[in-house]
Amino acid sequence: MIDRQKIYRVQFTEDKKKLLQQQTLARKTGQTKVKRVKIILTTAEYPDLTDAQIAENISS
């Protein structure tokens, strides 16, 4: 599959970023939600990564 350039860029405030990071560490946050939050954080931090690279980063 050919990786395409991303159409949307993820951006949020530092407060929102801190909230998302706290959710990844919370004991009562479901693993599915933690995985989604990690994808969002990784996408925002490294906007030039392809979806496949993000998936590899999250799974390792």
A tleap script that builds the chain and sets N, CA, C and O, in Angstrom:
source leaprc.protein.ff14SB
mol = sequence {
  NMET ILE ASP ARG GLN LYS ILE TYR ARG VAL
  GLN PHE THR GLU ASP LYS LYS LYS LEU LEU
  GLN GLN GLN THR LEU ALA ARG LYS THR GLY
  GLN THR LYS VAL LYS ARG VAL LYS ILE ILE
  LEU THR THR ALA GLU TYR PRO ASP LEU THR
  ASP ALA GLN ILE ALA GLU ASN ILE SER CSER
}
set mol.1.N position { 0.844 -1.176 0.000 }
set mol.1.CA position { 0.000 0.000 0.000 }
set mol.1.C position { 0.890 1.240 0.000 }
set mol.1.O position { 1.883 1.288 0.726 }
set mol.2.N position { 0.553 2.215 -0.786 }
set mol.2.CA position { 1.317 3.452 -0.868 }
set mol.2.C position { 0.852 4.393 0.232 }
set mol.2.O position { -0.346 4.628 0.394 }
set mol.3.N position { 1.809 4.932 0.990 }
set mol.3.CA position { 1.463 5.877 2.041 }
set mol.3.C position { 1.198 7.239 1.436 }
set mol.3.O position { 1.980 7.743 0.630 }
set mol.4.N position { 0.105 7.813 1.830 }
set mol.4.CA position { -0.280 9.133 1.315 }
set mol.4.C position { 0.090 10.200 2.332 }
set mol.4.O position { 0.272 9.922 3.517 }
set mol.5.N position { 0.196 11.419 1.843 }
set mol.5.CA position { 0.436 12.534 2.728 }
set mol.5.C position { -0.821 12.768 3.558 }
set mol.5.O position { -1.937 12.637 3.056 }
set mol.6.N position { -0.640 13.104 4.793 }
set mol.6.CA position { -1.779 13.305 5.673 }
set mol.6.C position { -2.566 14.553 5.264 }
set mol.6.O position { -1.988 15.573 4.890 }
set mol.7.N position { -3.868 14.453 5.342 }
set mol.7.CA position { -4.739 15.567 5.006 }
set mol.7.C position { -4.897 16.492 6.207 }
set mol.7.O position { -4.933 17.714 6.056 }
set mol.8.N position { -4.990 15.907 7.400 }
set mol.8.CA position { -5.225 16.685 8.604 }
set mol.8.C position { -4.001 16.656 9.509 }
set mol.8.O position { -3.295 15.650 9.576 }
set mol.9.N position { -3.761 17.726 10.184 }
set mol.9.CA position { -2.691 17.813 11.181 }
set mol.9.C position { -3.342 17.901 12.557 }
set mol.9.O position { -4.320 18.625 12.747 }
set mol.10.N position { -2.798 17.168 13.501 }
set mol.10.CA position { -3.321 17.168 14.866 }
set mol.10.C position { -2.595 18.249 15.645 }
set mol.10.O position { -1.365 18.258 15.706 }
set mol.11.N position { -3.348 19.153 16.236 }
set mol.11.CA position { -2.785 20.212 17.063 }
set mol.11.C position { -3.698 20.431 18.255 }
set mol.11.O position { -4.922 20.403 18.127 }
set mol.12.N position { -3.089 20.650 19.421 }
set mol.12.CA position { -3.867 20.992 20.595 }
set mol.12.C position { -3.004 21.763 21.583 }
set mol.12.O position { -1.786 21.838 21.425 }
set mol.13.N position { -3.632 22.330 22.596 }
set mol.13.CA position { -2.928 23.145 23.579 }
set mol.13.C position { -2.090 22.254 24.495 }
set mol.13.O position { -2.273 21.038 24.540 }
set mol.14.N position { -1.175 22.880 25.217 }
set mol.14.CA position { -0.358 22.137 26.183 }
set mol.14.C position { -1.228 21.519 27.271 }
set mol.14.O position { -0.942 20.415 27.735 }
set mol.15.N position { -2.297 22.221 27.687 }
set mol.15.CA position { -3.205 21.671 28.696 }
set mol.15.C position { -3.884 20.402 28.201 }
set mol.15.O position { -4.013 19.426 28.940 }
set mol.16.N position { -4.311 20.422 26.956 }
set mol.16.CA position { -4.954 19.234 26.372 }
set mol.16.C position { -3.946 18.090 26.252 }
set mol.16.O position { -4.278 16.931 26.499 }
set mol.17.N position { -2.714 18.429 25.871 }
set mol.17.CA position { -1.669 17.415 25.759 }
set mol.17.C position { -1.407 16.768 27.114 }
set mol.17.O position { -1.275 15.548 27.201 }
set mol.18.N position { -1.333 17.569 28.164 }
set mol.18.CA position { -1.109 17.034 29.510 }
set mol.18.C position { -2.257 16.129 29.936 }
set mol.18.O position { -2.036 15.079 30.539 }
set mol.19.N position { -3.486 16.540 29.620 }
set mol.19.CA position { -4.654 15.726 29.950 }
set mol.19.C position { -4.587 14.372 29.255 }
set mol.19.O position { -4.852 13.339 29.871 }
set mol.20.N position { -4.233 14.375 27.975 }
set mol.20.CA position { -4.120 13.121 27.231 }
set mol.20.C position { -3.009 12.237 27.800 }
set mol.20.O position { -3.175 11.023 27.916 }
set mol.21.N position { -1.885 12.844 28.151 }
set mol.21.CA position { -0.785 12.076 28.730 }
set mol.21.C position { -1.195 11.464 30.069 }
set mol.21.O position { -0.809 10.337 30.381 }
set mol.22.N position { -1.967 12.196 30.854 }
set mol.22.CA position { -2.447 11.658 32.132 }
set mol.22.C position { -3.362 10.463 31.913 }
set mol.22.O position { -3.343 9.510 32.693 }
set mol.23.N position { -4.159 10.510 30.858 }
set mol.23.CA position { -5.063 9.401 30.573 }
set mol.23.C position { -4.301 8.123 30.232 }
set mol.23.O position { -4.769 7.025 30.534 }
set mol.24.N position { -3.132 8.255 29.604 }
set mol.24.CA position { -2.359 7.062 29.275 }
set mol.24.C position { -1.779 6.415 30.520 }
set mol.24.O position { -1.461 5.226 30.514 }
set mol.25.N position { -1.639 7.188 31.583 }
set mol.25.CA position { -1.046 6.668 32.818 }
set mol.25.C position { -2.084 6.248 33.857 }
set mol.25.O position { -1.753 5.549 34.814 }
set mol.26.N position { -3.329 6.667 33.676 }
set mol.26.CA position { -4.374 6.362 34.655 }
set mol.26.C position { -4.666 4.862 34.684 }
set mol.26.O position { -4.749 4.207 33.645 }
set mol.27.N position { -4.815 4.352 35.867 }
set mol.27.CA position { -5.058 2.906 36.034 }
set mol.27.C position { -6.427 2.480 35.542 }
set mol.27.O position { -6.602 1.334 35.129 }
set mol.28.N position { -7.396 3.372 35.576 }
set mol.28.CA position { -8.762 2.983 35.211 }
set mol.28.C position { -9.119 3.274 33.762 }
set mol.28.O position { -10.255 3.047 33.345 }
set mol.29.N position { -8.172 3.766 33.001 }
set mol.29.CA position { -8.419 4.016 31.587 }
set mol.29.C position { -8.323 2.696 30.832 }
set mol.29.O position { -7.356 1.951 30.993 }
set mol.30.N position { -9.325 2.411 30.011 }
set mol.30.CA position { -9.321 1.172 29.230 }
set mol.30.C position { -8.177 1.146 28.239 }
set mol.30.O position { -7.749 2.191 27.748 }
set mol.31.N position { -7.681 -0.040 27.946 }
set mol.31.CA position { -6.533 -0.183 27.057 }
set mol.31.C position { -6.812 0.305 25.639 }
set mol.31.O position { -5.916 0.814 24.966 }
set mol.32.N position { -8.047 0.149 25.190 }
set mol.32.CA position { -8.403 0.636 23.857 }
set mol.32.C position { -8.278 2.155 23.802 }
set mol.32.O position { -7.760 2.710 22.833 }
set mol.33.N position { -8.757 2.818 24.846 }
set mol.33.CA position { -8.663 4.276 24.899 }
set mol.33.C position { -7.208 4.719 24.998 }
set mol.33.O position { -6.814 5.696 24.361 }
set mol.34.N position { -6.409 4.013 25.789 }
set mol.34.CA position { -4.990 4.345 25.921 }
set mol.34.C position { -4.303 4.253 24.562 }
set mol.34.O position { -3.504 5.118 24.203 }
set mol.35.N position { -4.612 3.216 23.819 }
set mol.35.CA position { -4.003 3.042 22.500 }
set mol.35.C position { -4.384 4.188 21.563 }
set mol.35.O position { -3.537 4.702 20.832 }
set mol.36.N position { -5.650 4.585 21.584 }
set mol.36.CA position { -6.106 5.699 20.749 }
set mol.36.C position { -5.413 6.997 21.136 }
set mol.36.O position { -4.996 7.764 20.268 }
set mol.37.N position { -5.289 7.242 22.428 }
set mol.37.CA position { -4.629 8.460 22.902 }
set mol.37.C position { -3.159 8.468 22.481 }
set mol.37.O position { -2.635 9.507 22.080 }
set mol.38.N position { -2.498 7.325 22.569 }
set mol.38.CA position { -1.092 7.249 22.143 }
set mol.38.C position { -0.957 7.532 20.645 }
set mol.38.O position { 0.005 8.169 20.219 }
set mol.39.N position { -1.907 7.065 19.858 }
set mol.39.CA position { -1.892 7.346 18.419 }
set mol.39.C position { -2.032 8.849 18.184 }
set mol.39.O position { -1.310 9.423 17.370 }
set mol.40.N position { -2.947 9.472 18.886 }
set mol.40.CA position { -3.160 10.913 18.739 }
set mol.40.C position { -1.913 11.691 19.151 }
set mol.40.O position { -1.486 12.605 18.445 }
set mol.41.N position { -1.332 11.330 20.288 }
set mol.41.CA position { -0.127 12.027 20.759 }
set mol.41.C position { 1.038 11.846 19.795 }
set mol.41.O position { 1.764 12.799 19.511 }
set mol.42.N position { 1.218 10.646 19.297 }
set mol.42.CA position { 2.305 10.381 18.357 }
set mol.42.C position { 2.093 11.147 17.050 }
set mol.42.O position { 3.040 11.701 16.490 }
set mol.43.N position { 0.865 11.176 16.575 }
set mol.43.CA position { 0.555 11.904 15.343 }
set mol.43.C position { 0.829 13.393 15.500 }
set mol.43.O position { 1.338 14.031 14.577 }
set mol.44.N position { 0.501 13.946 16.648 }
set mol.44.CA position { 0.735 15.369 16.885 }
set mol.44.C position { 2.228 15.675 17.014 }
set mol.44.O position { 2.704 16.699 16.522 }
set mol.45.N position { 2.957 14.786 17.673 }
set mol.45.CA position { 4.377 15.019 17.913 }
set mol.45.C position { 5.222 14.792 16.655 }
set mol.45.O position { 6.206 15.496 16.427 }
set mol.46.N position { 4.836 13.822 15.856 }
set mol.46.CA position { 5.589 13.474 14.647 }
set mol.46.C position { 4.648 13.488 13.434 }
set mol.46.O position { 4.251 12.425 12.957 }
set mol.47.N position { 4.288 14.663 12.935 }
set mol.47.CA position { 3.278 14.750 11.863 }
set mol.47.C position { 3.718 14.140 10.536 }
set mol.47.O position { 2.874 13.859 9.685 }
set mol.48.N position { 5.010 13.931 10.341 }
set mol.48.CA position { 5.472 13.391 9.062 }
set mol.48.C position { 5.538 11.868 9.029 }
set mol.48.O position { 5.859 11.295 7.988 }
set mol.49.N position { 5.244 11.203 10.140 }
set mol.49.CA position { 5.230 9.741 10.136 }
set mol.49.C position { 4.032 9.226 9.348 }
set mol.49.O position { 2.961 9.831 9.349 }
set mol.50.N position { 4.231 8.123 8.694 }
set mol.50.CA position { 3.114 7.479 7.995 }
set mol.50.C position { 2.278 6.709 9.011 }
set mol.50.O position { 2.709 6.486 10.142 }
set mol.51.N position { 1.091 6.308 8.602 }
set mol.51.CA position { 0.225 5.526 9.488 }
set mol.51.C position { 0.911 4.225 9.904 }
set mol.51.O position { 0.787 3.799 11.052 }
set mol.52.N position { 1.625 3.599 8.986 }
set mol.52.CA position { 2.316 2.353 9.281 }
set mol.52.C position { 3.421 2.583 10.326 }
set mol.52.O position { 3.616 1.757 11.217 }
set mol.53.N position { 4.126 3.686 10.213 }
set mol.53.CA position { 5.179 3.989 11.184 }
set mol.53.C position { 4.583 4.270 12.553 }
set mol.53.O position { 5.145 3.869 13.572 }
set mol.54.N position { 3.454 4.953 12.582 }
set mol.54.CA position { 2.787 5.234 13.871 }
set mol.54.C position { 2.337 3.918 14.499 }
set mol.54.O position { 2.525 3.702 15.696 }
set mol.55.N position { 1.746 3.046 13.697 }
set mol.55.CA position { 1.290 1.747 14.210 }
set mol.55.C position { 2.452 0.956 14.777 }
set mol.55.O position { 2.326 0.326 15.827 }
set mol.56.N position { 3.583 0.986 14.088 }
set mol.56.CA position { 4.770 0.278 14.563 }
set mol.56.C position { 5.272 0.888 15.874 }
set mol.56.O position { 5.679 0.167 16.786 }
set mol.57.N position { 5.241 2.195 15.959 }
set mol.57.CA position { 5.685 2.903 17.159 }
set mol.57.C position { 4.787 2.552 18.343 }
set mol.57.O position { 5.288 2.337 19.447 }
set mol.58.N position { 3.499 2.491 18.140 }
set mol.58.CA position { 2.544 2.213 19.224 }
set mol.58.C position { 2.643 0.764 19.686 }
set mol.58.O position { 2.538 0.489 20.881 }
set mol.59.N position { 2.841 -0.148 18.772 }
set mol.59.CA position { 2.841 -1.566 19.141 }
set mol.59.C position { 4.142 -1.994 19.807 }
set mol.59.O position { 4.180 -3.039 20.456 }
set mol.60.N position { 5.194 -1.225 19.664 }
set mol.60.CA position { 6.470 -1.620 20.286 }
set mol.60.C position { 6.665 -1.000 21.635 }
set mol.60.O position { 7.686 -1.236 22.281 }
savepdb mol mol.pdb
quit
